Amino acid sequence: MVIEDDPDVNQRKNANSGSLRTLGLTVCSAAIGGTFQYGYNISVINSPTNYIQRFINDTYWERWGTGLDAPKITLVWTFIVSAFSLGGLVGAILAGPMASRFGRKHTLLLNNSFLFASAALVLASRWARSFEMIVAGRLLVGVNAGVSMNVQPMYFGESAPKHLRGAVAFSSAVFTAFGIFLGQVVGLTELLGAEVLWPYLLASNALPGLLQLLTLPWFPESPRYLLMDRGDREACVRALARLRGGVAPPEELEEMQQEMQEMQKQRQQHGDSGSVSPWALLRDRALRPQLRTVMAASSAMMLCGNDSIYFYASYIFREAGIPAAKVQYACVGTGLSEFTAAVASNLLIERVGRRRLLLGGYGMMACFAAVFTLALVLQSQGVAGMPYLSMACVFTYILSFGIGPAGVTGILPAEIFDQASRPTAYMIAGSLMWINLLLVGMMFPFIIAGLGPFCFLPFGGVCVAAALYLGRVLPETKGRTLAEITAEFDKQGPKAGKGNMEPGTLELGVVCPLTPLKALDRFSPLKPLTPPEHVSSLEPLSPLDPPTPLDVKPEVFPGIKEDLLSNNQRG
C-alpha cells in the first residue's frame, strides 16, 4: 500500500523551514555586527593591558623626556577604559532617533561607520605615537556598541513571530556572550595577544562589521517599522512574507493594524511623526509602570556585578594555584560559561517564560554572592580549600547571569512598549545601562579597597532588590500580545481616588482628596452651592457609599456631561 504525501502539508513544511532559515540568517547577520561587538570589545581590551600601559609611558618619554609614574599611567588607562562606556552612552542616546529616521536595518548598517573609524585610529596610533588616538578609538567603538545594543533587540522583536519572539530577541544575549568568549580566545598569546600585535587585536572588530555590511542588505527590514513608521503597507507585506516563508499571516497583519490605530492616536498627541520624546514618555502616566520596570531591570543588569567578577576572576584563579601563564585559559572558561548559559536559556525561554528566567537568575546570583563572600572571608583567614570554592562561585555567578538577566532585560522594551514609544524606551534603558556600567567600573576598585572580602555584598543586595521588585511588578509576557501585556500593567497604574489625577480633572463619585466632601456635592449644577461656613457640617462620604450617579441636563449645561466623563476616563 502506497501512501501519498499531502501536498498542502508538504507546502506548509517547506514554508516553515524557509521562514526559519530566513529569520535565522537575518539574526546572524544583524547580531555579528551588533551585540556581538559589545561583548567582543569588552573582553578584547583585557589581554593587552600591560602592553598599552607600556606604550603610554614610552610615548610620554619620547615627547617630554620623562616617564609617568604608576598612578598617572593608571589614570590614562582609566580614560581608555571609561571612553568605551561614555561612547556607549552617546550611542544609546543616538539609537532611538536613528532607528526612527533610518529604520532598524539601515541603522545597524550605518553604525559600522563608527566601528571602521575606530579601527583606523587604533591601527594608526602606534605609528603616530599617540595614545590619545586609542582613547578616541575606544570612544567610537563604544558609540557603535551603544547603538547596536538598543537597535538590534528592537529589530529582532519586531521581526520575529509571536511564538518565537523571546527566543529570537534573546539571541542578542547569545551573541554578546559569544563576543566575550571569542574576544578572550583571540586575545590569547598564541593568537593576537602578543605585544607586537596589540593594535591588530583592538582593530580586529572591523572584520565582523565588514561581514555584516556584505550580508545584512540582503535581508528584510522590520515589518512593523515599514507599516507603522513609514506607512508602506506593500513593503510591510513583502518583508513579512519573506520572514514567514512566502505568505504574510493575516492574523499578524491584523494585530499590526490594530497597533497602528493606537499609534494614530499618539500621533495626534505628539505630532505628525508619532515619535515620543523622552520627556513625554517620562510624563506619560499610562506608561509609567512599564517605564519603571524597564529602568529597574536595566539598572540592575549593570549593578549586579557580573562585569566586575570578570575583573576579580584572575585574582581568584591565581589564589587557587593556577600558574600565572595559565590564568588566561581559565579566564576563557568564564566567557564560555556565560555563552553556554545564554544558549541554554535561549532554548528554554519560550517554555519557561521571561519572568521565571529573570527572577531565577537574580535569585541564584544573590545566593552565590553570599557564598562567594563567605569563601573570600575564610580564604583571607587561610582556610584550606576556599580558593576552589571561590573559583566555583565565579563560574556559577556568571552562569546565573547568563540564564536570565543577560538576555531577558534586552527583550522587555520590545515587548511591553508600543511602536511609537519603543525607540525612546530603548534609549532611556540603554542610557541607564551605560551610566551604571561606568559607575561600577569607576567605583569597584574603591569598593575592593574599602570592603575587602565583603566587596560582593553590595552586588548581592542589588540582586535581592531586583528579584523582589521585578517579581512584584513584571507580568509574564510569553506568548501575549501588546494589548494583553498593557492590560496587566494597567492594573498597576494610578488608582481612582488616590490623588493621582491630572490637574484640573475630576473623578466622579470619589472622595475629594482635599476635603471630606463628595465630589458631586461641590460640582453638580443641580445642587446649590453650600456656603463655606457650612462645609464642615456636611456628611463625609463613607467608603461603602456607592458613587453618586451623574445627572446633568445637557440643555442647561451643554457638553458638561461629556467633558466630565472624558476627564473621568483620563484620571
SVG drawing of the C-alpha trace seen along z (x, -y; Angstrom):
<svg xmlns="http://www.w3.org/2000/svg" viewBox="-32 -81 96 83">
<polyline fill="none" stroke="black" stroke-width="0.4" points="0.0,0.0 1.4,-3.3 0.6,-6.4 0.9,-9.7 2.1,-12.8 -0.4,-15.6 0.8,-18.4 -0.7,-21.0 1.2,-19.6 4.4,-19.5 3.9,-23.1 3.4,-24.2 6.5,-22.3 8.6,-23.9 7.2,-27.3 8.1,-26.9 11.6,-25.7 12.1,-28.6 10.8,-31.1 13.1,-29.7 16.1,-29.8 15.5,-33.4 14.8,-34.5 17.9,-32.7 20.2,-34.2 18.7,-37.6 19.5,-37.2 23.1,-36.0 23.8,-38.8 22.4,-41.5 24.0,-40.2 27.5,-39.5 27.9,-43.3 25.6,-44.2 25.6,-43.0 28.5,-40.7 30.6,-43.8 29.6,-44.8 30.9,-41.5 33.9,-41.4 35.1,-44.9 34.6,-44.4 36.8,-41.4 39.4,-42.1 40.8,-45.1 41.9,-42.9 44.7,-41.0 46.9,-43.9 46.5,-45.9 50.2,-45.8 51.4,-46.4 49.2,-49.5 50.3,-50.9 53.9,-50.4 53.1,-52.2 51.6,-55.1 54.8,-55.5 57.1,-55.2 55.2,-57.8 55.2,-60.2 59.0,-59.7 59.6,-60.4 57.6,-63.6 58.8,-65.1 61.9,-63.3 60.5,-61.9 58.3,-58.9 55.0,-58.7 54.7,-57.2 52.3,-54.3 49.2,-56.4 49.4,-58.6 49.6,-55.6 46.7,-54.1 44.8,-57.4 45.4,-57.4 44.4,-53.7 41.2,-54.6 40.4,-57.2 40.9,-54.5 38.6,-52.0 36.0,-54.6 35.8,-56.0 34.1,-52.8 31.3,-53.4 31.0,-57.1 30.7,-56.2 28.1,-53.6 26.0,-56.3 26.3,-58.5 25.3,-55.6 22.3,-54.8 21.1,-58.4 21.5,-58.3 19.9,-54.9 16.3,-56.0 16.4,-58.9 18.4,-56.8 16.1,-53.8 13.1,-56.1 14.7,-58.0 16.7,-55.4 14.9,-52.2 16.3,-49.3 18.3,-47.5 19.8,-50.7 20.7,-52.0 22.8,-48.8 24.5,-49.3 25.3,-52.9 26.5,-52.1 29.5,-50.3 31.0,-53.7 31.9,-54.3 33.5,-50.9 35.7,-51.4 36.8,-54.8 37.7,-53.3 39.8,-50.5 41.6,-53.1 42.5,-55.2 43.8,-52.2 45.9,-50.9 47.5,-54.3 48.1,-55.0 51.4,-53.2 52.7,-54.7 51.6,-58.2 52.9,-57.6 49.7,-58.8 47.8,-57.1 45.1,-59.8 44.1,-58.0 43.4,-54.9 41.1,-56.9 39.2,-58.3 39.0,-54.8 37.5,-53.3 35.0,-56.2 33.9,-55.5 33.6,-51.7 31.6,-52.5 29.2,-54.5 28.9,-51.5 28.1,-49.2 25.6,-51.6 23.6,-51.9 23.7,-48.1 22.7,-47.2 19.4,-49.1 18.6,-48.8 19.3,-45.1 16.8,-43.8 14.2,-46.2 14.8,-44.8 14.6,-41.2 11.5,-41.8 9.6,-43.4 10.6,-40.8 10.0,-37.6 6.6,-35.8 4.9,-35.9 5.8,-32.3 9.5,-32.8 9.7,-36.4 11.5,-35.6 14.0,-33.2 14.9,-35.5 15.3,-38.5 17.3,-36.5 19.8,-35.7 21.2,-39.2 22.4,-38.0 23.8,-34.8 25.9,-36.8 27.0,-39.1 28.3,-36.1 29.8,-34.7 31.6,-38.0 33.0,-37.9 34.2,-34.3 35.7,-35.0 37.5,-38.1 39.1,-36.1 40.2,-33.4 41.6,-35.9 43.5,-37.7 45.5,-34.6 49.2,-35.0 49.3,-32.3 47.0,-34.3 46.8,-38.2 47.8,-38.6 51.5,-39.2 52.9,-42.7 53.7,-43.4 50.1,-42.6 48.0,-44.6 46.9,-47.3 45.7,-44.5 43.9,-42.8 42.0,-46.0 41.2,-46.6 40.1,-43.1 36.5,-44.1 36.3,-45.6 36.1,-42.1 32.6,-41.2 31.4,-44.7 32.6,-44.1 30.8,-40.7 27.6,-42.5 27.9,-45.1 28.2,-42.3 25.2,-40.2 22.6,-42.3 21.4,-44.3 20.0,-41.1 17.5,-40.6 14.3,-42.5 13.6,-45.5 11.4,-45.3 7.8,-44.8 6.4,-46.8 8.7,-49.7 7.7,-49.7 4.0,-49.8 3.8,-52.0 6.6,-54.4 6.8,-54.6 3.2,-53.8 4.3,-51.4 1.9,-48.5 3.1,-46.8 6.7,-46.8 5.5,-45.5 3.6,-42.6 6.7,-41.7 9.0,-41.8 6.6,-39.8 6.2,-37.2 9.9,-36.7 10.3,-36.3 7.3,-33.9 8.1,-31.6 6.3,-33.2 3.0,-34.2 2.2,-37.1 -0.1,-35.7 -3.4,-37.6 -3.8,-37.5 -0.3,-39.1 -1.2,-41.8 -4.5,-42.4 -2.6,-42.7 -0.2,-45.2 -3.1,-47.1 -4.7,-47.4 -1.5,-48.6 -1.2,-51.1 -4.6,-52.5 -3.4,-53.1 -0.3,-54.7 -2.5,-57.1 -3.9,-58.4 -0.4,-59.1 0.4,-61.0 -2.3,-63.4 -0.7,-63.9 3.0,-64.0 3.0,-65.5 2.9,-64.2 5.9,-62.0 4.3,-59.9 7.6,-59.7 7.6,-60.1 10.2,-62.3 12.0,-61.1 10.3,-63.9 6.9,-62.9 7.5,-59.3 8.6,-60.2 5.4,-62.2 3.0,-59.7 1.2,-58.1 -0.3,-55.4 3.2,-54.0 4.8,-54.8 4.6,-51.2 6.3,-49.9 9.0,-52.5 9.7,-51.9 10.1,-48.2 12.5,-48.7 14.5,-51.3 14.9,-48.9 15.8,-45.9 18.4,-47.8 20.0,-49.3 20.1,-46.0 21.7,-44.3 24.8,-46.5 24.8,-47.0 24.6,-43.2 28.4,-42.9 28.7,-40.4 31.2,-42.5 33.2,-43.1 33.5,-39.4 35.4,-39.1 37.9,-41.5 38.1,-39.6 38.5,-36.2 42.2,-36.5 43.0,-37.0 40.8,-34.1 42.4,-31.8 45.9,-32.7 44.9,-32.2 43.5,-28.8 47.0,-27.8 46.7,-28.1 50.0,-29.2 50.2,-32.8 50.8,-31.7 47.7,-29.5 45.3,-32.1 44.3,-33.4 42.9,-30.0 40.9,-29.8 39.5,-33.3 38.4,-31.9 36.4,-29.4 34.3,-32.3 33.3,-33.5 32.5,-30.0 30.3,-29.7 28.2,-32.7 27.9,-31.7 26.7,-28.2 24.2,-29.6 22.9,-32.0 22.4,-29.2 20.6,-27.1 18.4,-29.9 17.6,-30.7 16.2,-27.2 14.2,-27.5 12.8,-31.0 9.6,-30.0 8.9,-27.1 9.8,-28.6 8.9,-32.3 10.7,-35.6 9.7,-36.2 10.9,-32.9 14.3,-33.2 14.8,-36.8 13.8,-36.2 15.5,-32.8 18.7,-34.3 18.8,-37.1 17.8,-34.8 20.7,-32.4 23.1,-35.3 22.1,-36.6 22.7,-33.1 26.1,-32.7 27.2,-36.2 26.6,-35.3 28.6,-32.0 31.3,-33.9 31.6,-36.4 31.8,-33.7 34.5,-31.9 36.5,-35.1 36.3,-35.8 37.5,-32.2 40.1,-32.4 41.6,-35.6 41.9,-33.7 43.8,-30.9 41.2,-28.2 42.2,-25.4 40.1,-24.7 38.4,-28.1 40.1,-29.3 38.5,-26.4 35.1,-27.3 35.7,-30.9 36.6,-29.8 33.4,-27.7 31.4,-30.8 32.9,-32.8 31.6,-30.3 28.1,-29.8 27.6,-33.6 28.3,-34.1 26.1,-31.1 23.2,-32.5 23.6,-35.9 23.6,-34.3 20.5,-32.3 18.2,-35.3 19.3,-38.9 21.7,-38.9 19.0,-38.3 15.6,-38.9 16.5,-42.5 17.0,-43.4 13.7,-41.9 11.5,-43.8 11.2,-47.2 10.4,-45.4 7.5,-43.5 5.9,-46.0 6.0,-49.3 4.2,-50.2 5.8,-51.2 5.8,-54.9 7.3,-54.6 9.7,-51.7 12.7,-53.6 12.6,-56.1 12.2,-53.4 15.3,-51.7 17.1,-55.0 16.3,-55.5 17.1,-51.9 20.3,-51.9 21.4,-55.2 20.9,-53.8 22.8,-50.7 25.9,-52.6 25.8,-55.1 25.6,-52.3 28.4,-50.4 30.6,-53.5 29.8,-54.0 30.6,-50.3 33.8,-50.4 34.9,-53.6 33.8,-52.6 34.7,-48.9 38.4,-49.5 37.3,-51.6 34.8,-49.0 37.5,-46.4 39.8,-48.7 37.0,-49.6 35.2,-46.3 37.9,-43.8 36.4,-40.2 32.9,-41.7 33.1,-43.6 30.4,-41.5 27.8,-42.1 26.5,-45.3 26.1,-43.3 24.2,-40.6 21.9,-43.3 21.2,-44.6 20.3,-41.1 17.9,-40.6 16.3,-44.0 15.9,-43.3 14.3,-39.9 11.8,-41.3 10.8,-44.4 10.6,-42.8 8.7,-39.9 6.1,-42.3 5.7,-44.5 6.7,-42.4 4.0,-40.2 4.8,-37.2 5.0,-38.3 5.5,-35.0 3.0,-34.4 1.0,-37.6 0.0,-40.4 0.9,-44.0 -2.7,-44.7 -2.7,-41.8 0.6,-42.9 -0.6,-46.5 -3.8,-45.4 -1.6,-43.7 0.4,-46.9 -2.7,-49.0 -3.6,-47.2 -0.5,-48.9 -1.4,-52.3 -2.9,-55.3 -5.9,-54.2 -9.1,-56.1 -9.4,-58.3 -5.7,-58.3 -4.9,-61.8 -3.2,-60.8 -5.5,-62.7 -4.1,-65.3 -4.6,-68.9 -7.9,-70.3 -9.7,-66.9 -12.5,-65.5 -13.3,-61.9 -17.0,-61.5 -18.4,-59.9 -15.0,-59.7 -14.0,-61.4 -12.2,-64.7 -8.6,-64.3 -8.5,-67.8 -11.8,-67.8 -14.3,-65.3 -16.9,-66.5 -18.5,-64.3 -17.2,-65.4 -20.7,-65.9 -21.9,-67.8 -19.4,-70.5 -19.7,-70.3 -23.1,-69.1 -25.1,-72.0 -28.4,-70.5 -27.4,-71.1 -27.0,-74.5 -23.5,-75.5 -23.0,-75.2 -21.6,-78.3 -18.1,-77.9 -19.1,-78.2 -21.3,-75.1 -18.7,-72.9 -17.7,-71.2 -21.2,-70.3 -21.6,-68.2 -21.7,-64.5 -18.4,-62.9 -18.6,-60.1 -18.4,-56.6 -16.1,-54.2 -19.1,-51.9 -21.3,-54.5 -21.9,-53.9 -20.7,-56.5 -23.3,-59.3 -24.7,-58.9 -24.2,-61.8 -27.5,-63.5 -26.8,-66.6 -29.3,-68.1 -27.5,-68.8 -29.8,-71.6 -28.9,-73.5 -25.1,-72.9 -24.3,-71.7 -21.2,-69.5 -20.5,-69.3 -21.5,-65.7 -19.2,-64.6 -16.4,-66.7 -16.7,-65.2 -16.9,-61.7 -13.8,-62.3 -11.9,-63.7 -13.0,-60.7 -11.6,-58.3 -8.3,-60.2 -8.0,-60.3"/>
</svg>
